[in-house]
Amino acid sequence: MSSPEQWTPERPAGTPAATAASPTAEQVIAGLRATSEGGADLVQLLTPEGERVSHPDFDIEITAEELRGLYRDMVLVRRADREGNALQRQGQLGIWVPLLGQEAAQIGAGRAMRPQDMAFPSYREHGVAWCKGVQPTELLGIFRGTDHGSWDPLEKRFHLYTIVIGNQCLNAAGYAMGQKFDGKVGDDDGEATIVFFGDGATSQGDVHESMVWSAVYDAPLVLFCQNNQWAISEPTERQSRLPLYHRARGYGFPGIRVDGNDVLACLAVTRWALDECRHGNGPVLIEAFTYRMDAHTTSDDPTRYRLSDELEAWKLKDPIERVRVHLVRQQWADTAFFDEVQAEADQLAAELRDFCLNMPDPPAKRIFSEVYAEPSPVLDAQRDEFLEYLSGFETTVGGGH
């Protein structure tokens, strides 16, 4: 599968890509329309009505078993997400970051990765975490405030969540540059890195800088932007005159817009992009055009800045429902299969809730551990002073303080 010419700038040997001319007023208007509607360049393999379509540059063969697996992934991840949301509302978590509506983008991209590939998430990539073998229970400590993540990033090839907007892009660019310098790219067995961020993050300097560095060094980095169209309360058109994937042209590498509610298109495009990177042809920018069906976080009220009509329109493009419809039409799944997946999802939610309700509070001394790689006399003194202070509030056997 080759890169489409309209998305890949001409790059003469040893020179960066030429800067595109300033857009005309008509192009700006067309760009804004594309930003709100998806645009003609949107890569799609499965329509909202569940119809399988082809694409001249990005097309994949998918078996019934594989599609059932993608459906299962999305259903289970959505169920875990809804349970996390409910747990926060019930006071068990300090905050929760919903992914509702973005399951196809995350599962498609996550399943496109090979075991050797590295992923850098923001704070919403629960679906990618699932694909990398990180269980939903391992995410709870972050949102309960008891840890920064309980998995080994190198073992899972999945970095810890990044709260600072866009910072993960710089981390990923540096990691990808290391892959390049260590000679881990160049063939089918090569490594690649993928970093996930939202449309709001594209206004951050860290994201711009990561694109500059990755372009200069041809780093094997896939920049995967989940454009859910709302950077908290600001729509994308308040941040960019043109669709976000056009920005790649300014850095001299390919930019592609994919239907973020189409798990097959996300799988195909991300698989191609990762392969480009592992062969030394990176970086690549992917804009997954999707929609945030819920609040930005549980501390946000989306009804204050967007219309209910918009939400209702996007419910018709639900990423899970279109796969379900296609499975039924192809007679690739029956009622027993769907019931089995739903039962598995309910069991996962029950396990998540039970784990959360029984999470122990970490000891106070833990806030001083793993701060520095080597012992620090100053930190040790602070720890001892703090623990001595706390001991004054402990109840003695006789009932005194």
MIDOMI-114533 format. One record per residue: residue number from 1; residue in one letter; x, y, z of N, C-alpha, C in turn. Coordinates in steps of 0.05 Angstrom, whole numbers, plus 5000, padded with zeros to 4 digits. Layout:
  pos  code  n_px  n_py  n_pz  ca_px  ca_py  ca_pz  c_px  c_py  c_pz
  NUM     A     X     Y     Z      X      Y      Z     X     Y     Z
...
end
This chain:
  pos  code  n_px  n_py  n_pz  ca_px  ca_py  ca_pz  c_px  c_py  c_pz
    1     M  5017  4976  5000   5000   5000   5000  5018  5025  5000
    2     S  5014  5042  4981   5031   5066   4979  5017  5090  4989
    3     S  5032  5111  4995   5021   5136   5006  5008  5152  4983
    4     P  4984  5161  4987   4970   5177   4966  4986  5203  4961
    5     E  4988  5210  4935   5004   5233   4927  4992  5259  4938
    6     Q  4965  5261  4940   4954   5286   4949  4959  5291  4978
    7     W  4968  5270  4993   4974   5274   5021  5003  5275  5027
    8     T  5020  5267  5008   5049   5266   5012  5063  5288  4996
    9     P  5075  5308  5009   5088   5329   4994  5113  5318  4980
   10     E  5119  5331  4957   5144   5324   4943  5167  5331  4961
   11     R  5186  5313  4964   5209   5317   4981  5235  5310  4966
   12     P  5247  5330  4951   5272   5324   4938  5293  5315  4957
   13     A  5311  5298  4947   5332   5286   4964  5347  5308  4979
   14     G  5348  5306  5005   5364   5324   5021  5352  5351  5027
   15     T  5327  5355  5018   5314   5381   5022  5287  5377  5035
   16     P  5278  5396  5051   5251   5394   5063  5230  5400  5042
   17     A  5205  5393  5049   5183   5398   5030  5178  5428  5028
   18     A  5169  5436  5004   5163   5464   4999  5139  5473  5015
   19     T  5139  5497  5024   5117   5508   5039  5093  5514  5020
   20     A  5070  5506  5028   5046   5510   5011  5039  5540  5010
   21     A  5028  5549  4988   5020   5577   4985  4997  5583  5005
   22     S  4995  5608  5012   4974   5616   5030  4946  5610  5018
   23     P  4928  5599  5034   4902   5592   5024  4885  5616  5016
   24     T  4869  5613  4995   4851   5634   4987  4827  5635  5006
   25     A  4810  5655  5004   4787   5657   5020  4768  5633  5016
   26     E  4766  5625  4990   4749   5602   4984  4760  5576  4997
   27     Q  4786  5573  4997   4798   5550   5009  4794  5550  5039
   28     V  4796  5573  5052   4791   5575   5080  4763  5567  5087
   29     I  4743  5577  5072   4715   5570   5076  4711  5540  5072
   30     A  4723  5529  5051   4721   5500   5046  4734  5484  5068
   31     G  4756  5494  5078   4770   5481   5100  4753  5480  5126
   32     L  4741  5503  5132   4724   5504   5155  4700  5485  5153
   33     R  4689  5484  5128   4667   5465   5124  4676  5436  5127
   34     A  4700  5430  5117   4711   5403   5120  4716  5397  5150
   35     T  4724  5418  5165   4729   5414   5193  4704  5405  5208
   36     S  4682  5416  5200   4657   5410   5214  4642  5385  5202
   37     E  4648  5378  5178   4633   5356   5165  4650  5331  5158
   38     G  4676  5333  5160   4693   5310   5154  4709  5314  5128
   39     G  4696  5325  5107   4710   5331   5083  4712  5308  5063
   40     A  4719  5315  5038   4720   5294   5017  4743  5276  5020
   41     D  4764  5284  5034   4788   5267   5038  4786  5247  5060
   42     L  4763  5246  5073   4759   5228   5095  4761  5198  5086
   43     V  4779  5184  5098   4782   5155   5092  4761  5139  5107
   44     Q  4745  5124  5093   4724   5109   5106  4721  5082  5093
   45     L  4718  5061  5109   4714   5034   5099  4688  5022  5108
   46     L  4676  5034  5129   4650   5024   5139  4633  5048  5145
   47     T  4611  5051  5130   4594   5075   5133  4578  5074  5159
   48     P  4566  5096  5167   4549   5096   5191  4526  5077  5189
   49     E  4518  5070  5165   4496   5051   5161  4506  5022  5161
   50     G  4532  5018  5166   4543   4991   5167  4549  4979  5140
   51     E  4551  4996  5120   4558   4986   5093  4588  4986  5088
   52     R  4598  4964  5079   4627   4961   5073  4633  4974  5047
   53     V  4652  4993  5046   4660   5007   5022  4690  5004  5019
   54     S  4700  5009  4995   4728   5006   4989  4741  5033  4987
   55     H  4768  5033  4988   4783   5058   4985  4807  5052  4967
   56     P  4814  5069  4949   4835   5063   4930  4863  5060  4942
   57     D  4867  5073  4965   4894   5072   4977  4895  5057  5004
   58     F  4873  5057  5018   4872   5044   5044  4849  5024  5045
   59     D  4855  5000  5041   4835   4979   5042  4847  4954  5055
   60     I  4832  4940  5070   4842   4916   5083  4822  4893  5080
   61     E  4833  4869  5082   4816   4846   5083  4811  4840  5113
   62     I  4786  4835  5119   4779   4830   5147  4761  4805  5148
   63     T  4768  4787  5166   4752   4762   5169  4730  4767  5189
   64     A  4711  4748  5190   4689   4750   5209  4699  4749  5237
   65     E  4719  4732  5243   4730   4730   5269  4744  4755  5278
   66     E  4758  4767  5260   4773   4792   5266  4753  4815  5272
   67     L  4732  4817  5256   4712   4838   5261  4697  4834  5287
   68     R  4691  4809  5293   4678   4803   5319  4697  4811  5342
   69     G  4723  4807  5338   4742   4815   5359  4743  4845  5363
   70     L  4742  4860  5341   4741   4889   5343  4716  4899  5357
   71     Y  4694  4886  5350   4668   4893   5363  4670  4888  5393
   72     R  4680  4865  5400   4683   4858   5428  4700  4878  5443
   73     D  4722  4886  5431   4740   4905   5443  4725  4931  5449
   74     M  4710  4941  5430   4697   4967   5433  4675  4965  5454
   75     V  4660  4943  5454   4638   4940   5474  4649  4939  5502
   76     L  4670  4923  5506   4682   4921   5533  4694  4947  5542
   77     V  4708  4960  5524   4721   4986   5532  4699  5007  5539
   78     R  4678  5008  5523   4657   5027   5529  4644  5020  5556
   79     R  4640  4995  5562   4627   4987   5588  4645  4995  5611
   80     A  4671  4991  5608   4690   4998   5629  4690  5029  5633
   81     D  4688  5043  5611   4688   5072   5612  4663  5082  5626
   82     R  4640  5071  5620   4615   5079   5633  4616  5073  5663
   83     E  4629  5051  5670   4631   5044   5699  4649  5064  5713
   84     G  4671  5071  5700   4689   5091   5712  4675  5117  5716
   85     N  4659  5125  5697   4643   5150   5699  4624  5148  5723
   86     A  4611  5126  5726   4592   5122   5748  4606  5122  5775
   87     L  4630  5110  5776   4645   5109   5801  4653  5137  5810
   88     Q  4660  5154  5791   4667   5181   5799  4642  5196  5809
   89     R  4620  5192  5797   4595   5206   5806  4587  5197  5834
   90     Q  4596  5173  5841   4589   5162   5867  4611  5167  5888
   91     G  4631  5184  5881   4651   5192   5900  4674  5173  5903
   92     Q  4676  5153  5886   4698   5133   5889  4723  5142  5874
   93     L  4720  5159  5854   4743   5170   5839  4742  5200  5840
   94     G  4766  5212  5840   4767   5241   5841  4757  5254  5815
   95     I  4763  5240  5792   4756   5250   5766  4756  5226  5747
   96     W  4743  5229  5725   4744   5208   5704  4744  5223  5677
   97     V  4758  5212  5658   4760   5223   5631  4746  5204  5612
   98     P  4722  5210  5603   4707   5192   5586  4719  5190  5557
   99     L  4715  5166  5545   4722   5162   5517  4698  5157  5500
  100     L  4674  5159  5511   4650   5152   5497  4649  5165  5469
  101     G  4646  5148  5449   4645   5157   5421  4671  5154  5406
  102     Q  4693  5150  5421   4719   5149   5409  4731  5120  5409
  103     E  4714  5101  5413   4723   5073   5415  4736  5063  5389
  104     A  4725  5070  5366   4736   5060   5341  4763  5071  5335
  105     A  4768  5097  5341   4794   5109   5337  4815  5095  5353
  106     Q  4808  5090  5379   4828   5078   5397  4833  5049  5392
  107     I  4812  5034  5388   4815   5005   5383  4827  5000  5356
  108     G  4819  5015  5335   4831   5012   5309  4861  5018  5309
  109     A  4869  5040  5322   4897   5047   5324  4912  5027  5342
  110     G  4900  5020  5364   4913   5001   5383  4918  4974  5371
  111     R  4899  4964  5356   4903   4937   5344  4921  4938  5319
  112     A  4927  4962  5309   4945   4964   5287  4974  4962  5296
  113     M  4979  4965  5321   5006   4964   5332  5017  4936  5333
  114     R  5043  4933  5329   5057   4908   5334  5068  4908  5362
  115     P  5075  4884  5372   5085   4882   5400  5109  4900  5405
  116     Q  5126  4905  5386   5150   4921   5390  5145  4951  5389
  117     D  5122  4960  5380   5116   4988   5378  5109  5000  5405
  118     M  5116  5026  5408   5112   5040   5433  5090  5060  5430
  119     A  5073  5063  5451   5051   5082   5450  5054  5102  5473
  120     F  5048  5127  5467   5048   5149   5487  5020  5160  5488
  121     P  5005  5156  5510   4978   5166   5512  4976  5193  5525
  122     S  4952  5206  5523   4947   5229   5539  4933  5218  5564
  123     Y  4908  5225  5569   4894   5215   5593  4867  5203  5586
  124     R  4862  5199  5560   4836   5189   5552  4839  5162  5537
  125     E  4863  5151  5535   4867   5128   5517  4862  5101  5531
  126     H  4839  5098  5543   4832   5073   5557  4830  5050  5537
  127     G  4821  5056  5512   4819   5035   5492  4847  5026  5482
  128     V  4865  5044  5479   4892   5037   5471  4905  5021  5493
  129     A  4901  5029  5518   4912   5014   5541  4902  4985  5540
  130     W  4876  4982  5534   4864   4955   5532  4879  4938  5511
  131     C  4884  4950  5488   4898   4936   5467  4926  4928  5474
  132     K  4939  4944  5491   4966   4939   5500  4968  4922  5525
  133     G  4946  4911  5533   4946   4892   5556  4945  4905  5583
  134     V  4938  4931  5584   4934   4944   5610  4905  4942  5617
  135     Q  4900  4930  5640   4872   4925   5648  4859  4951  5659
  136     P  4833  4954  5657   4820   4978   5667  4825  4983  5697
  137     T  4828  4961  5712   4834   4965   5741  4860  4979  5745
  138     E  4879  4977  5727   4905   4989   5730  4904  5019  5724
  139     L  4882  5029  5714   4878   5057   5709  4866  5072  5733
  140     L  4853  5057  5751   4838   5070   5772  4854  5087  5791
  141     G  4879  5078  5797   4895   5092   5816  4901  5121  5808
  142     I  4903  5125  5781   4908   5151   5771  4885  5170  5778
  143     F  4861  5161  5774   4837   5178   5778  4827  5178  5806
  144     R  4838  5160  5823   4832   5160   5851  4854  5176  5866
  145     G  4876  5181  5853   4897   5197   5865  4916  5181  5882
  146     T  4918  5155  5877   4936   5138   5894  4961  5130  5880
  147     D  4963  5134  5853   4987   5128   5839  4987  5142  5812
  148     H  5008  5140  5797   5010   5152   5771  5007  5131  5749
  149     G  4999  5107  5756   4997   5085   5737  5011  5061  5749
  150     S  4999  5038  5748   5010   5015   5762  5022  4994  5743
  151     W  5025  5001  5717   5037   4982   5699  5066  4990  5692
  152     D  5081  4971  5681   5108   4976   5672  5107  4985  5643
  153     P  5114  5011  5638   5112   5021   5611  5129  5006  5590
  154     L  5153  4997  5598   5170   4983   5579  5159  4955  5573
  155     E  5148  4942  5594   5137   4915   5590  5112  4916  5572
  156     K  5095  4935  5577   5070   4938   5561  5074  4953  5535
  157     R  5096  4967  5533   5101   4984   5510  5079  5006  5508
  158     F  5072  5015  5532   5051   5035   5535  5059  5054  5558
  159     H  5065  5079  5551   5074   5098   5571  5052  5104  5591
  160     L  5061  5115  5614   5041   5124   5633  5025  5148  5622
  161     Y  5001  5152  5633   4984   5173   5623  4998  5200  5628
  162     T  4993  5219  5610   5005   5246   5611  4982  5266  5615
  163     I  4983  5281  5637   4962   5300   5643  4967  5327  5630
  164     V  4993  5335  5629   5000   5360   5617  4994  5359  5587
  165     I  4977  5378  5577   4967   5377   5550  4990  5378  5530
  166     G  4992  5358  5513   5011   5357   5491  5039  5349  5498
  167     N  5046  5347  5524   5073   5340   5532  5082  5313  5522
  168     Q  5063  5294  5520   5069   5267   5511  5081  5267  5483
  169     C  5074  5287  5467   5084   5288   5439  5114  5292  5439
  170     L  5124  5309  5456   5153   5313   5458  5167  5288  5468
  171     N  5155  5275  5489   5166   5250   5499  5168  5229  5477
  172     A  5146  5228  5461   5145   5208   5440  5165  5214  5418
  173     A  5168  5239  5412   5188   5247   5391  5216  5239  5400
  174     G  5222  5244  5425   5248   5236   5435  5253  5206  5434
  175     Y  5232  5191  5442   5234   5162   5442  5238  5152  5413
  176     A  5222  5163  5394   5224   5155   5366  5252  5162  5355
  177     M  5262  5185  5363   5289   5192   5354  5310  5171  5364
  178     G  5306  5162  5389   5323   5141   5399  5321  5115  5383
  179     Q  5297  5108  5375   5294   5085   5358  5310  5088  5332
  180     K  5309  5112  5321   5323   5117   5296  5354  5116  5301
  181     F  5363  5128  5322   5392   5129   5328  5403  5101  5335
  182     D  5386  5085  5347   5394   5058   5355  5392  5038  5332
  183     G  5384  5047  5309   5382   5029   5286  5360  5009  5287
  184     K  5338  5017  5300   5315   4999   5302  5293  5003  5281
  185     V  5300  5017  5260   5281   5021   5238  5295  5014  5212
  186     G  5279  5009  5191   5291   5003   5166  5280  4978  5152
  187     D  5265  4961  5166   5255   4936   5154  5229  4928  5167
  188     D  5218  4905  5159   5192   4895   5170  5193  4890  5200
  189     D  5216  4885  5210   5219   4879   5239  5225  4904  5255
  190     G  5225  4927  5243   5232   4952   5256  5211  4961  5276
  191     E  5218  4980  5292   5201   4992   5312  5189  5018  5303
  192     A  5167  5025  5315   5154   5051   5310  5141  5061  5336
  193     T  5136  5086  5337   5123   5098   5361  5098  5113  5351
  194     I  5077  5112  5368   5053   5127   5362  5045  5143  5387
  195     V  5037  5168  5382   5029   5185   5405  5001  5195  5400
  196     F  4985  5195  5421   4957   5203   5419  4953  5230  5433
  197     F  4937  5247  5419   4931   5273   5431  4905  5283  5418
  198     G  4893  5303  5430   4868   5314   5420  4871  5339  5403
  199     D  4849  5348  5392   4850   5371   5375  4859  5396  5390
  200     G  4851  5398  5416   4859   5420   5432  4889  5422  5436
  201     A  4901  5399  5437   4930   5398   5442  4946  5409  5418
  202     T  4934  5410  5395   4948   5420   5371  4954  5450  5374
  203     S  4942  5463  5393   4948   5492   5398  4971  5495  5417
  204     Q  4981  5473  5428   5004   5475   5447  5030  5474  5432
  205     G  5049  5489  5443   5076   5490   5431  5090  5463  5431
  206     D  5085  5446  5451   5098   5420   5453  5092  5403  5428
  207     V  5067  5405  5418   5059   5389   5395  5073  5399  5370
  208     H  5074  5425  5367   5089   5437   5345  5118  5429  5345
  209     E  5131  5431  5369   5159   5424   5371  5164  5394  5365
  210     S  5146  5377  5373   5149   5349   5368  5148  5343  5338
  211     M  5132  5358  5324   5130   5354   5295  5156  5365  5281
  212     V  5166  5387  5291   5191   5397   5280  5214  5377  5284
  213     W  5218  5368  5308   5240   5349   5314  5237  5323  5299
  214     S  5212  5312  5299   5208   5286   5286  5212  5289  5256
  215     A  5205  5312  5244   5209   5316   5215  5239  5319  5209
  216     V  5253  5335  5225   5281   5339   5220  5297  5313  5221
  217     Y  5290  5296  5239   5305   5271   5243  5292  5247  5230
  218     D  5271  5251  5215   5256   5228   5202  5250  5207  5223
  219     A  5240  5216  5246   5235   5197   5268  5211  5179  5261
  220     P  5212  5154  5270   5190   5136   5264  5166  5141  5282
  221     L  5153  5164  5279   5132   5172   5297  5106  5177  5282
  222     V  5085  5163  5291   5058   5168   5282  5044  5187  5302
  223     L  5036  5210  5293   5022   5230   5310  4993  5226  5305
  224     F  4979  5214  5324   4951   5207   5321  4933  5226  5337
  225     C  4921  5245  5322   4904   5265   5334  4875  5256  5333
  226     Q  4863  5253  5356   4835   5247   5358  4820  5273  5359
  227     N  4810  5282  5336   4796   5307   5334  4767  5301  5342
  228     N  4761  5304  5367   4733   5301   5376  4717  5327  5375
  229     Q  4730  5347  5362   4717   5372   5355  4712  5392  5377
  230     W  4719  5385  5402   4716   5403   5424  4740  5402  5443
  231     A  4755  5423  5443   4777   5426   5463  4765  5438  5488
  232     I  4754  5420  5505   4736   5427   5527  4713  5443  5516
  233     S  4713  5470  5517   4689   5485   5508  4694  5500  5482
  234     E  4717  5496  5469   4723   5510   5445  4722  5491  5421
  235     P  4707  5498  5400   4706   5480   5376  4732  5483  5360
  236     T  4737  5463  5343   4761   5462   5327  4765  5487  5310
  237     E  4743  5496  5298   4746   5519   5280  4755  5545  5294
  238     R  4755  5545  5321   4766   5568   5335  4796  5565  5338
  239     Q  4807  5542  5330   4836   5538   5333  4851  5535  5306
  240     S  4836  5529  5285   4849   5524   5259  4832  5533  5236
  241     R  4843  5547  5216   4829   5555   5193  4824  5531  5173
  242     L  4842  5512  5174   4841   5489   5157  4839  5463  5173
  243     P  4830  5441  5161   4831   5416   5175  4858  5410  5186
  244     L  4859  5397  5209   4884   5393   5224  4904  5377  5209
  245     Y  4895  5358  5192   4914   5340   5178  4930  5356  5157
  246     H  4920  5379  5149   4935   5396   5130  4961  5408  5142
  247     R  4962  5408  5169   4985   5420   5182  5011  5404  5176
  248     A  5007  5378  5170   5031   5362   5165  5047  5372  5141
  249     R  5034  5385  5122   5047   5395   5098  5069  5415  5106
  250     G  5063  5431  5126   5082   5451   5134  5107  5440  5146
  251     Y  5106  5415  5156   5129   5402   5168  5143  5383  5148
  252     G  5130  5378  5125   5142   5362   5105  5137  5332  5107
  253     F  5115  5324  5119   5108   5296   5120  5079  5291  5115
  254     P  5070  5267  5110   5042   5261   5103  5022  5267  5125
  255     G  4999  5277  5117   4977   5281   5136  4952  5268  5124
  256     I  4938  5252  5140   4915   5237   5130  4892  5241  5149
  257     R  4868  5245  5138   4844   5247   5155  4828  5221  5151
  258     V  4821  5209  5174   4806   5183   5173  4781  5186  5190
  259     D  4760  5171  5182   4735   5171   5197  4741  5158  5224
  260     G  4742  5174  5245   4749   5163   5272  4727  5146  5284
  261     N  4704  5145  5272   4683   5127   5282  4682  5101  5266
  262     D  4701  5097  5248   4703   5073   5231  4727  5057  5240
  263     V  4723  5035  5255   4745   5020   5266  4762  5008  5244
  264     L  4750  5000  5221   4766   4988   5200  4784  5009  5186
  265     A  4774  5033  5182   4790   5053   5169  4813  5061  5188
  266     C  4807  5064  5213   4828   5071   5233  4850  5049  5234
  267     L  4841  5024  5233   4860   5002   5233  4877  5003  5208
  268     A  4865  5007  5184   4880   5006   5159  4900  5029  5157
  269     V  4891  5053  5164   4908   5077   5161  4931  5076  5181
  270     T  4925  5069  5206   4946   5068   5226  4966  5046  5220
  271     R  4956  5023  5210   4975   5001   5203  4994  5011  5181
  272     W  4983  5025  5161   5000   5035   5140  5020  5055  5151
  273     A  5011  5073  5168   5029   5094   5179  5051  5082  5196
  274     L  5045  5063  5212   5065   5050   5229  5085  5036  5212
  275     D  5076  5023  5190   5095   5009   5172  5113  5029  5158
  276     E  5102  5051  5150   5118   5072   5138  5140  5081  5157
  277     C  5133  5084  5182   5153   5093   5202  5174  5071  5208
  278     R  5165  5046  5210   5185   5025   5217  5204  5021  5194
  279     H  5197  5029  5170   5215   5027   5147  5231  5052  5142
  280     G  5229  5071  5161   5246   5095   5159  5233  5117  5143
  281     N  5207  5117  5138   5194   5137   5121  5177  5156  5138
  282     G  5181  5156  5164   5164   5173   5181  5175  5202  5182
  283     P  5160  5218  5196   5135   5214   5211  5110  5217  5194
  284     V  5087  5211  5207   5061   5213   5194  5041  5225  5214
  285     L  5024  5243  5204   5002   5254   5221  4976  5241  5212
  286     I  4961  5231  5231   4934   5220   5226  4914  5237  5242
  287     E  4894  5248  5229   4872   5261   5243  4848  5243  5242
  288     A  4841  5232  5265   4817   5215   5267  4794  5233  5273
  289     F  4776  5237  5253   4754   5255   5256  4731  5241  5270
  290     T  4727  5248  5295   4707   5234   5312  4691  5254  5328
  291     Y  4679  5245  5350   4663   5264   5366  4662  5254  5395
  292     R  4666  5273  5413   4664   5266   5441  4635  5267  5450
  293     M  4624  5243  5455   4596   5240   5462  4589  5249  5490
  294     D  4610  5250  5507   4605   5257   5535  4621  5283  5542
  295     A  4623  5288  5567   4638   5312   5576  4668  5308  5572
  296     H  4682  5331  5572   4711   5330   5569  4723  5314  5593
  297     T  4714  5319  5616   4719   5303   5640  4694  5305  5657
  298     T  4693  5291  5679   4670   5292   5696  4667  5318  5711
  299     S  4686  5336  5708   4683   5363   5720  4673  5383  5700
  300     D  4665  5373  5676   4656   5391   5654  4627  5387  5649
  301     D  4613  5408  5640   4585   5407   5633  4582  5415  5603
  302     P  4582  5396  5585   4581   5402   5556  4555  5416  5547
  303     T  4534  5414  5563   4508   5427   5555  4511  5458  5555
  304     R  4532  5468  5567   4535   5497   5568  4548  5509  5543
  305     Y  4559  5491  5526   4572   5502   5502  4566  5488  5476
  306     R  4550  5467  5476   4543   5454   5451  4513  5446  5451
  307     L  4502  5444  5427   4473   5439   5424  4467  5409  5425
  308     S  4444  5403  5435   4436   5375   5437  4432  5363  5409
  309     D  4424  5380  5390   4420   5370   5362  4446  5359  5351
  310     E  4468  5371  5358   4494   5361   5348  4500  5334  5359
  311     L  4494  5330  5385   4499   5304   5397  4481  5283  5385
  312     E  4456  5290  5380   4437   5270   5369  4446  5262  5341
  313     A  4456  5281  5325   4465   5275   5298  4489  5255  5299
  314     W  4506  5258  5318   4529   5240   5320  4523  5213  5332
  315     K  4501  5211  5346   4492   5185   5355  4486  5166  5332
  316     L  4478  5178  5309   4473   5162   5285  4498  5151  5273
  317     K  4521  5161  5281   4547   5153   5271  4562  5136  5291
  318     D  4548  5125  5310   4560   5110   5332  4579  5088  5321
  319     P  4604  5087  5331   4624   5069   5321  4618  5039  5326
  320     I  4604  5034  5348   4598   5006   5355  4574  4996  5339
  321     E  4554  5013  5336   4529   5004   5323  4534  4998  5294
  322     R  4551  5013  5280   4556   5007   5252  4569  4980  5248
  323     V  4587  4972  5267   4599   4945   5265  4578  4924  5271
  324     R  4561  4929  5290   4540   4910   5297  4522  4905  5273
  325     V  4514  4926  5259   4496   4924   5236  4510  4908  5214
  326     H  4536  4914  5210   4550   4899   5189  4553  4870  5195
  327     L  4558  4863  5220   4560   4835   5228  4534  4821  5223
  328     V  4512  4833  5229   4486   4821   5225  4480  4817  5196
  329     R  4485  4838  5180   4480   4837   5151  4496  4815  5137
  330     Q  4521  4812  5146   4539   4791   5135  4534  4764  5146
  331     Q  4516  4763  5166   4510   4738   5181  4536  4727  5193
  332     W  4552  4745  5203   4577   4738   5216  4574  4736  5247
  333     A  4550  4743  5257   4545   4741   5285  4516  4738  5290
  334     D  4509  4724  5311   4481   4720   5318  4475  4731  5345
  335     T  4450  4727  5354   4442   4738   5380  4458  4727  5403
  336     A  4465  4701  5401   4481   4689   5422  4508  4703  5425
  337     F  4520  4710  5403   4546   4724   5404  4543  4751  5418
  338     F  4523  4767  5410   4520   4793   5422  4513  4791  5452
  339     D  4497  4771  5459   4490   4767   5487  4515  4759  5503
  340     E  4532  4743  5491   4557   4734   5505  4575  4758  5510
  341     V  4578  4775  5490   4595   4799   5493  4584  4817  5514
  342     Q  4557  4821  5514   4545   4838   5534  4549  4828  5562
  343     A  4547  4801  5565   4551   4789   5592  4580  4792  5601
  344     E  4598  4789  5582   4626   4793   5588  4632  4822  5597
  345     A  4618  4841  5583   4622   4869   5590  4611  4875  5618
  346     D  4588  4863  5625   4577   4867   5651  4595  4856  5673
  347     Q  4607  4833  5667   4625   4820   5686  4650  4838  5690
  348     L  4660  4849  5668   4683   4867   5670  4676  4891  5688
  349     A  4653  4903  5684   4644   4926   5700  4642  4919  5729
  350     A  4631  4895  5735   4629   4886   5763  4656  4883  5776
  351     E  4675  4872  5761   4702   4868   5771  4715  4896  5776
  352     L  4710  4914  5758   4722   4941   5760  4711  4955  5785
  353     R  4685  4952  5789   4672   4965   5813  4682  4952  5839
  354     D  4684  4926  5839   4693   4912   5863  4722  4920  5870
  355     F  4738  4922  5850   4766   4930   5854  4768  4958  5865
  356     C  4752  4976  5854   4753   5004   5862  4743  5007  5891
  357     L  4721  4994  5898   4710   4997   5925  4729  4985  5946
  358     N  4746  4967  5938   4764   4954   5958  4793  4963  5955
  359     M  4798  4985  5940   4826   4994   5938  4835  5005  5964
  360     P  4858  4996  5974   4869   5006   5999  4881  5034  5996
  361     D  4879  5050  6017   4893   5075   6016  4923  5071  6021
  362     P  4940  5083  6004   4968   5079   6008  4978  5092  6033
  363     P  4999  5081  6045   5010   5094   6070  5021  5122  6063
  364     A  5021  5139  6084   5030   5167   6080  5059  5169  6070
  365     K  5075  5151  6078   5104   5152   6071  5108  5148  6041
  366     R  5088  5138  6027   5091   5132   5999  5096  5157  5982
  367     I  5086  5180  5991   5089   5204   5975  5118  5212  5974
  368     F  5135  5201  5991   5163   5207   5991  5180  5187  5976
  369     S  5168  5164  5969   5183   5143   5956  5184  5147  5926
  370     E  5205  5138  5913   5208   5139   5884  5207  5167  5873
  371     V  5215  5187  5890   5217   5214   5880  5243  5218  5865
  372     Y  5264  5208  5877   5291   5210   5865  5302  5182  5860
  373     A  5320  5179  5841   5331   5153   5835  5350  5144  5857
  374     E  5362  5162  5872   5381   5156   5893  5370  5169  5919
  375     P  5378  5158  5942   5369   5169   5968  5377  5198  5971
  376     S  5360  5214  5984   5364   5242   5988  5361  5248  6018
  377     P  5383  5257  6031   5381   5263   6060  5360  5284  6066
  378     V  5357  5304  6049   5337   5325   6053  5309  5313  6052
  379     L  5304  5297  6032   5277   5285   6030  5272  5266  6053
  380     D  5292  5250  6061   5289   5232   6084  5282  5247  6109
  381     A  5294  5271  6113   5288   5287   6137  5260  5297  6136
  382     Q  5251  5306  6112   5224   5315   6109  5204  5292  6115
  383     R  5210  5269  6105   5192   5246   6110  5190  5240  6139
  384     D  5213  5239  6153   5212   5232   6182  5197  5253  6198
  385     E  5201  5279  6191   5187   5300   6205  5156  5298  6200
  386     F  5149  5292  6175   5120   5290   6169  5107  5266  6183
  387     L  5121  5243  6183   5110   5219   6195  5107  5223  6226
  388     E  5127  5237  6237   5125   5242   6266  5102  5260  6272
  389     Y  5097  5280  6255   5074   5297   6258  5048  5282  6257
  390     L  5046  5264  6237   5021   5248   6235  5017  5229  6258
  391     S  5039  5220  6270   5036   5201   6292  5022  5213  6316
  392     G  5023  5240  6318   5010   5253   6340  4980  5252  6338
  393     F  4969  5243  6315   4940   5241   6312  4930  5212  6315
  394     E  4948  5194  6319   4940   5165   6322  4927  5160  6349
  395     T  4906  5144  6349   4892   5137   6374  4907  5115  6388
  396     T  4913  5119  6414   4927   5098   6430  4907  5077  6439
  397     V  4917  5056  6451   4900   5034   6461  4881  5044  6482
  398     G  4891  5063  6499   4874   5074   6520  4853  5094  6511
  399     G  4854  5101  6486   4834   5120   6476  4844  5148  6475
  400     G  4869  5154  6484   4879   5181   6482  4891  5186  6455
  401     H  4901  5211  6452   4913   5220   6427  4941  5229  6431
end
